[in-house]
Amino acid sequence: MYHQHPLNSIRYLILASLVVLLVTLTPNTGSKGDRLYKTKRVPFHHLSRLVDGLVHENKSLSKMQATIIDVIGNIVLFMPFGVVASLALRRKKYSAWLIVGLTFSAGLFFSTFIETAQFWLPTRLTDIDDIIFNSSGALLGAALLSAFYSDDKLKLVLHN
């Protein structure tokens, strides 16, 4: 079983977390206004807007592209977090399923923390879909790492 130095995993996890915080908590010029109107509490509203635009062709292409970019961006933003959190948990002798589950839970908690903080920031928007897609990104990062890299492969990749 591969055991990397614990500080390396923690350093990478802190770095990934800081990048996520930088992207999600820095001022955004486009969403000033009342907190109630800046909060989107309906799950999957992004996807319903996208499907509605495809089916009824009543959405402009630029709005549909913005929705796709937003969804994919939220997933991709949390994938590195999922990978490094999974790496940090591999030091323990947990099963791959438990590592993926714990990583998903950490991504869910971290994303919920960010969305709660964004609620109080005047230039940010709070969105339940962000929590869903961010958590999915953490899950996907951990799952991809578990699926494609055994402990022996990770040892070779990280030491070269």
C-alpha positions in Angstrom: 0.0 0.0 0.0 1.3 3.4 -0.9 1.8 6.0 1.9 2.9 9.4 0.8 4.2 11.9 3.3 1.2 13.3 5.2 2.3 17.0 4.7 2.3 16.6 0.9 -1.4 15.6 0.8 -2.3 18.4 3.3 -0.3 21.0 1.3 -2.1 20.1 -1.9 -5.5 20.0 -0.2 -4.9 23.5 1.3 -3.8 24.7 -2.1 -6.8 23.3 -3.9 -9.1 24.8 -1.2 -7.5 28.2 -1.5 -8.0 28.2 -5.2 -11.7 27.3 -4.8 -12.1 30.0 -2.1 -10.4 32.6 -4.4 -12.6 31.8 -7.3 -15.8 31.6 -5.3 -15.5 34.4 -2.7 -13.8 37.2 -4.6 -16.1 40.1 -5.7 -18.2 39.5 -8.7 -19.5 42.6 -10.5 -22.7 41.0 -11.9 -24.9 40.2 -8.9 -25.5 43.1 -6.6 -29.0 43.4 -5.1 -31.3 42.1 -2.4 -30.1 38.8 -0.7 -33.5 37.3 -1.2 -33.3 37.8 -5.0 -29.7 36.6 -5.0 -30.6 33.2 -3.6 -31.6 30.4 -5.9 -33.2 27.6 -3.8 -34.8 25.4 -6.5 -32.5 22.4 -7.3 -31.5 21.8 -10.9 -32.9 25.1 -12.2 -29.9 25.4 -14.4 -30.7 22.1 -16.1 -34.4 22.8 -16.4 -33.5 26.2 -18.1 -31.2 24.3 -20.5 -33.8 21.6 -21.3 -36.5 24.3 -21.7 -34.2 26.2 -24.1 -33.5 23.0 -26.2 -37.1 21.8 -26.3 -38.9 25.1 -26.8 -36.1 26.9 -28.6 -37.0 30.1 -26.7 -33.6 30.7 -25.2 -30.8 32.4 -26.9 -27.7 30.4 -27.7 -25.6 32.7 -25.5 -27.8 32.0 -22.4 -27.7 28.3 -23.0 -23.9 28.4 -23.4 -23.6 30.4 -20.2 -25.7 27.8 -18.4 -23.5 24.9 -19.7 -20.3 26.8 -18.8 -21.7 27.4 -15.3 -22.6 23.8 -14.7 -19.4 22.4 -16.1 -17.3 25.1 -14.4 -18.8 24.2 -11.0 -18.0 20.5 -11.5 -14.5 21.1 -12.8 -13.7 23.6 -10.0 -14.1 20.9 -7.4 -12.5 18.0 -9.2 -8.9 18.8 -8.0 -10.3 19.1 -4.4 -11.8 15.7 -4.8 -8.5 14.3 -6.1 -6.3 15.7 -3.4 -8.8 15.0 -0.6 -8.9 11.4 -1.9 -5.1 11.3 -1.9 -5.0 12.6 1.7 -7.5 9.9 2.8 -5.5 7.1 1.1 -2.9 7.3 3.9 -5.4 5.5 6.0 -6.4 1.9 5.2 -9.9 2.8 4.1 -11.7 1.1 1.3 -12.0 2.9 -2.0 -15.7 3.3 -1.5 -15.2 4.9 1.9 -12.6 7.3 0.6 -14.9 8.3 -2.3 -17.8 8.8 0.2 -15.7 10.8 2.7 -14.4 12.9 -0.2 -17.9 13.6 -1.4 -19.0 14.5 2.1 -16.1 16.9 2.4 -16.9 18.5 -0.9 -20.6 18.9 0.2 -19.6 20.5 3.4 -17.0 22.8 1.8 -19.4 23.9 -0.9 -22.2 24.5 1.6 -19.8 26.6 3.6 -18.9 28.7 0.5 -22.6 29.2 -0.5 -23.4 30.3 3.0 -20.5 32.8 2.9 -21.7 34.0 -0.5 -25.1 34.8 0.9 -23.6 37.5 3.1 -21.3 38.9 0.3 -23.0 41.8 -1.5 -21.5 40.8 -4.9 -22.1 37.1 -4.9 -25.0 34.8 -5.6 -26.1 31.8 -3.5 -27.3 28.9 -5.5 -28.3 25.4 -4.5 -27.2 24.1 -7.9 -23.6 25.2 -7.0 -23.7 22.9 -4.0 -25.0 20.0 -6.1 -22.5 20.5 -8.9 -19.5 21.3 -6.7 -20.1 18.2 -4.6 -20.5 16.2 -7.9 -17.1 17.5 -8.9 -15.5 16.4 -5.7 -17.1 13.0 -6.1 -16.0 12.7 -9.7 -12.4 13.7 -8.9 -12.2 11.0 -6.1 -14.0 8.4 -8.3 -11.7 9.0 -11.2 -8.6 8.7 -9.0 -9.9 5.5 -7.5 -10.9 4.1 -10.9 -7.8 4.8 -12.9 -5.0 4.7 -10.3 -4.2 1.8 -8.0 -1.9 2.5 -5.1 1.1 1.2 -7.0 0.4 3.5 -10.0 0.0 6.5 -7.7 3.3 5.8 -6.1 5.0 5.8 -9.5 3.2 8.9 -10.7 3.8 11.0 -7.6 7.4 10.1 -7.2 8.4 10.8 -10.8 
